[in-house]
Amino acid sequence: MTQEGNPVRPIVDYTDSLGYETSKALAGLLNPLIGNTEHHVKNSKDLAEELSGVFIEDHEIFNSHDVVSLFTNTPIKEALGIIKQRLIEDKDLKKLTKLEVDDIIELLEFILTTTYFEFRGTIYRQRFGAAMGSPVSPIIANFFMEFLEQQAIATAPLEFKPRYWRRYVDDVLEIIQEGQVQNLTDHLNSVDETESIKFTFEEEKNGQIPFLDTLIVRKPDGSIKLLVYRKPTHTDQYLNFKSEHPLHQKMGVIRTLFDRMNSVVTETEDRIKEEERVRAALKNCGYPDWAMDKVKNQMHNKTKDAEKLRSKKSKTAEEKSKGMVVIPYVSGLSERIQRVYKNTKLTRQ
């Protein structure tokens, strides 16, 4: 299936395949069970909010680890064992499905071990790992990675145990003692007993490190700011405004770029520069100023409306309960006070 020096990973189109709907249903059933650990990060917006309160010391560095070909190297037998235990422990499973735990595992095993694809007239069967393209594969890989990271962190010696560890699927961001990256990498590569999962690493350079679509920058005082990260090969090419696509799709391009700017970039000056770059790139793709201004105003108004709604809910909750005051009972006096309270919004407990 692969040739030495020219490795390939098959990406299987599962759409309309025999197991597609089953794979989707299993993914929906299992998805609530993952991503609930302290080490999980949902997206770059979640990361930006969390890092706003993180400080890094002079003797520490940012480092990132990445798993080599996670999906196709996930050990299925071990992953199914982990999932089975999690399902047994899940108290809400009966509310979600009538399937028994063994039924779910049997379906998963069938889906994960019967991946076939055709290449140049020859039919192949994937013999190991989860298929790239199956709806359930990211879930299976995530289950195994959650188990693996818990084992890795719990058994890491203190001298190179990460102070900070956040993971998105197979990408891990850490704060670690300077000079201990190789020791941590060796440790991570020894945790998986199947020896299938292997990590590579990237240390920060010049006080900066990319993670997801953010560029994390350490400031002289140890605080952190975030910028939008673009790979060196990025071309700033987006859907052309003159192309034959519905207008709402083109406005969606603008909205996506502006939303990323507002969610990721943490400092006002950097946000201004990012907006200038986005506008220049979109202009090169034919986008008029009125379209960009319209989206920006819509997003601003939406934010204001959300703030008003939060304020209204807070005020309503405050009006519902003004708090409680305890008054000692005094014969004769307490009865008179009670009669006065009847004409107010105050209530007696």
C-alpha positions in Angstrom: 0.0 0.0 0.0 3.0 2.3 0.6 6.5 2.4 -0.8 9.6 3.1 1.1 10.6 6.7 0.9 7.2 7.7 -0.5 4.6 7.1 2.3 1.0 7.8 1.6 -2.2 7.8 3.7 -5.4 6.8 2.0 -8.3 9.2 2.5 -11.5 7.2 2.0 -14.7 8.9 0.7 -17.3 7.3 3.0 -20.2 9.3 1.6 -23.1 7.0 0.6 -21.0 3.9 1.5 -22.5 0.9 3.3 -21.3 2.0 6.7 -21.7 5.8 6.4 -24.9 6.2 8.3 -23.9 3.7 11.0 -20.6 5.6 11.3 -22.4 8.9 11.7 -24.8 7.5 14.3 -21.9 6.0 16.3 -20.1 9.3 16.2 -23.1 11.2 17.5 -23.5 8.6 20.3 -19.9 8.8 21.4 -19.1 12.4 20.9 -20.6 13.6 24.3 -18.1 11.4 26.1 -15.0 13.1 24.8 -13.5 16.6 25.3 -14.5 16.8 28.9 -11.0 16.8 30.5 -9.1 19.8 31.7 -6.5 19.2 29.0 -9.0 19.6 26.1 -9.2 22.8 24.0 -12.2 23.3 21.8 -10.9 25.8 19.3 -8.6 28.8 18.9 -11.1 31.1 20.6 -11.2 28.9 23.6 -7.4 28.8 23.7 -7.2 32.6 23.4 -9.5 33.2 26.3 -7.6 30.7 28.5 -4.1 32.0 27.6 -5.1 35.5 28.6 -4.5 34.6 32.2 -1.3 32.5 31.7 2.2 33.7 32.5 5.4 32.0 31.5 8.6 32.2 33.5 12.1 33.0 32.2 13.2 29.3 32.7 10.2 28.0 30.8 9.4 27.6 27.1 6.4 26.9 25.0 6.6 23.7 23.1 4.2 21.8 20.8 3.9 18.0 20.2 2.3 16.5 17.2 1.3 12.8 16.6 2.6 11.3 13.4 -0.4 10.1 11.3 -2.8 9.8 14.2 -5.8 8.3 12.5 -4.0 5.5 10.6 -1.8 4.7 13.6 -4.6 4.5 16.2 -4.6 0.9 17.6 -8.2 -0.2 17.1 -8.3 -3.1 19.6 -6.9 -0.9 22.5 -9.2 2.0 21.5 -12.3 -0.2 21.6 -11.3 -1.4 25.1 -11.0 2.2 26.3 -14.4 3.1 24.7 -16.1 0.0 26.2 -15.0 1.0 29.7 -16.2 4.6 29.2 -19.6 3.4 28.0 -20.0 1.1 31.0 -19.3 4.0 33.3 -21.7 6.4 31.4 -24.8 6.8 33.5 -26.7 8.6 30.7 -26.2 5.9 28.0 -29.7 4.4 28.5 -31.2 7.9 27.8 -29.4 8.1 24.4 -29.9 4.6 22.9 -31.5 1.2 23.4 -28.3 -0.4 22.2 -26.3 -2.4 24.8 -22.6 -1.6 25.3 -21.6 -4.8 23.5 -23.8 -3.9 20.6 -22.1 -0.5 20.2 -18.6 -2.1 20.4 -19.6 -4.8 17.8 -20.8 -2.1 15.4 -17.6 0.0 16.0 -15.4 -3.0 15.4 -17.2 -3.8 12.1 -17.0 -0.2 10.8 -13.3 0.2 11.8 -12.0 -3.1 10.4 -13.8 -3.2 7.1 -12.4 -0.3 5.3 -11.9 -1.0 1.6 -10.8 1.3 -1.2 -9.8 1.0 -4.9 -6.6 2.5 -6.3 -5.6 2.0 -10.0 -7.9 -0.9 -10.4 -6.8 -2.8 -7.3 -9.0 -3.2 -4.2 -7.2 -2.7 -0.9 -8.2 -3.3 2.7 -6.9 -1.0 5.5 -5.2 -3.4 8.0 -4.5 -1.0 10.8 -5.8 2.3 12.3 -8.9 4.3 11.6 -9.8 5.4 8.1 -9.4 9.1 7.2 -12.8 10.1 5.9 -15.0 8.1 8.2 -17.2 10.2 10.5 -16.3 8.0 13.5 -12.5 8.1 13.1 -11.9 11.4 14.8 -13.9 10.2 17.8 -11.9 6.9 18.1 -8.6 8.8 17.8 -9.7 11.3 20.4 -10.7 8.5 22.9 -7.3 6.9 22.5 -5.4 10.3 22.8 -7.4 11.2 26.0 -6.3 7.9 27.6 -2.7 8.3 26.4 -2.3 11.8 27.6 -3.7 11.0 31.1 -1.1 8.1 31.3 1.7 10.3 30.0 1.1 13.2 32.4 0.5 11.0 35.4 3.8 9.1 34.9 6.0 12.0 33.8 8.9 12.6 36.2 8.7 16.0 37.9 11.8 17.5 36.2 10.0 17.5 32.8 6.3 17.2 33.7 4.6 20.0 31.7 3.2 22.8 33.8 0.6 23.5 31.1 -0.8 20.9 28.6 -3.6 21.6 26.2 -4.5 19.3 23.3 -6.6 19.6 20.1 -7.0 16.1 18.6 -3.3 15.3 17.9 -1.8 18.8 18.5 -0.5 19.5 22.0 0.7 22.8 23.5 2.9 22.8 26.6 4.8 25.0 28.9 7.8 23.1 30.1 11.2 23.6 31.7 13.8 24.8 29.2 16.1 22.0 28.1 13.6 19.2 28.9 11.8 18.9 25.6 13.7 15.8 24.4 13.2 14.0 27.7 9.5 14.7 27.5 9.3 13.5 23.9 11.1 10.3 24.8 8.7 9.8 27.6 5.6 10.4 25.4 6.9 7.9 22.8 7.3 5.2 25.5 3.7 5.4 26.9 1.8 3.6 24.1 2.5 -0.1 24.6 1.6 -0.8 20.9 4.4 1.6 19.9 2.1 2.9 17.2 1.7 6.5 18.4 4.9 8.6 17.9 5.3 12.3 18.7 7.4 15.0 17.0 8.0 18.4 18.6 8.5 22.0 17.8 10.0 24.5 20.3 9.2 28.2 20.4 11.5 30.4 18.3 12.2 34.0 19.1 9.6 33.8 21.8 6.9 32.7 19.4 5.1 29.4 18.6 2.2 28.6 16.2 -0.6 26.5 17.5 -3.9 25.8 15.6 -4.4 29.1 13.7 -2.8 31.3 16.4 0.7 32.6 16.8 1.5 32.7 20.5 3.9 35.5 21.5 5.5 35.8 24.9 6.0 39.4 26.1 8.9 40.6 28.3 6.8 40.6 31.4 5.9 36.9 30.9 2.3 37.6 29.8 1.1 36.3 26.4 -0.5 37.9 23.4 -2.0 36.1 20.4 -2.0 36.9 16.7 -3.5 35.1 13.7 -1.0 32.6 12.3 -0.5 32.0 8.6 1.8 29.4 7.1 4.7 30.7 4.9 2.8 29.2 1.9 -0.4 31.1 2.6 -1.4 33.1 -0.4 -4.3 35.3 0.9 -6.5 33.9 -1.9 -10.2 33.6 -1.0 -13.4 33.0 -2.9 -13.5 35.8 -5.6 -16.3 38.3 -5.2 -17.1 38.1 -8.9 -17.5 34.3 -9.0 -20.8 32.6 -9.6 -21.7 32.0 -5.9 -24.6 33.2 -3.8 -23.9 36.6 -2.1 -24.3 35.1 1.4 -21.4 32.8 0.8 -19.1 35.7 -0.1 -20.3 37.7 2.9 -19.6 34.5 4.9 -16.0 34.7 3.9 -15.7 38.2 5.3 -17.5 37.2 8.4 -15.2 34.2 9.0 -12.1 36.3 8.7 -13.4 39.1 10.9 -14.6 36.7 13.5 -11.2 35.0 13.7 -9.6 38.4 14.1 -11.9 39.4 16.9 -11.7 36.0 18.6 -8.0 35.3 18.4 -6.1 38.6 18.3 -5.8 39.8 21.9 -4.5 43.4 21.7 -6.1 46.4 20.0 -3.1 47.6 18.0 -2.6 44.1 16.6 -6.3 43.8 15.8 -6.1 47.0 13.7 -3.2 45.6 11.7 -5.0 42.3 11.2 -8.1 44.1 9.9 -5.9 46.1 7.5 -4.4 42.9 6.2 -7.8 41.2 5.8 -9.3 44.1 4.0 -6.3 44.3 1.6 -6.5 40.6 0.9 -10.2 40.7 0.2 -9.9 43.8 -2.0 -7.4 41.8 -4.2 -10.1 39.2 -4.5 -12.6 41.8 -5.7 -14.5 42.5 -2.4 -15.9 46.1 -2.3 -15.6 48.2 0.8 -19.4 48.3 1.3 -19.5 44.5 1.8 -16.8 44.5 4.4 -18.3 47.5 6.2 -21.7 45.9 6.2 -20.4 42.7 7.8 -18.4 44.6 10.4 -21.5 46.7 11.4 -23.7 43.6 11.5 -21.1 41.9 13.8 -20.9 45.0 16.0 -24.6 45.3 16.3 -24.9 41.6 17.1 -22.4 42.0 19.9 -24.3 45.0 21.3 -27.6 43.1 21.2 -26.0 40.2 23.0 -24.6 42.5 25.7 -28.1 44.2 26.1 -29.7 40.7 26.4 -27.2 39.7 29.1 -27.7 42.9 31.0 -31.5 42.5 30.8 -31.3 38.9 32.1 -29.0 40.0 34.9 -31.4 42.9 35.8 -34.4 40.5 35.8 -32.6 38.1 38.0 -31.6 40.9 40.3 -35.2 42.1 40.5 -36.5 38.6 41.3 -34.4 38.4 44.4 -33.2 41.5 46.3 -31.6 39.3 49.0 -32.8 38.5 52.5 -32.8 40.4 55.8 -33.5 38.6 59.1 -35.5 40.6 61.6 -35.9 39.2 65.2 -39.5 38.6 66.2 -40.9 41.2 68.6 -44.4 40.6 69.8 -46.7 43.3 68.6 -44.1 45.1 66.5 -43.5 42.3 64.0 -47.2 42.0 63.3 -47.4 45.7 62.4 -44.3 45.4 60.2 -45.9 42.5 58.4 -49.0 44.5 57.6 -46.8 47.2 56.1 -44.9 44.7 53.9 -48.2 43.5 52.4 -48.3 46.7 50.3 -44.8 46.3 49.0 -43.0 43.8 46.8 -41.2 42.4 49.8 -42.1 38.9 50.8 -42.0 37.2 54.2 -40.3 33.8 54.5 
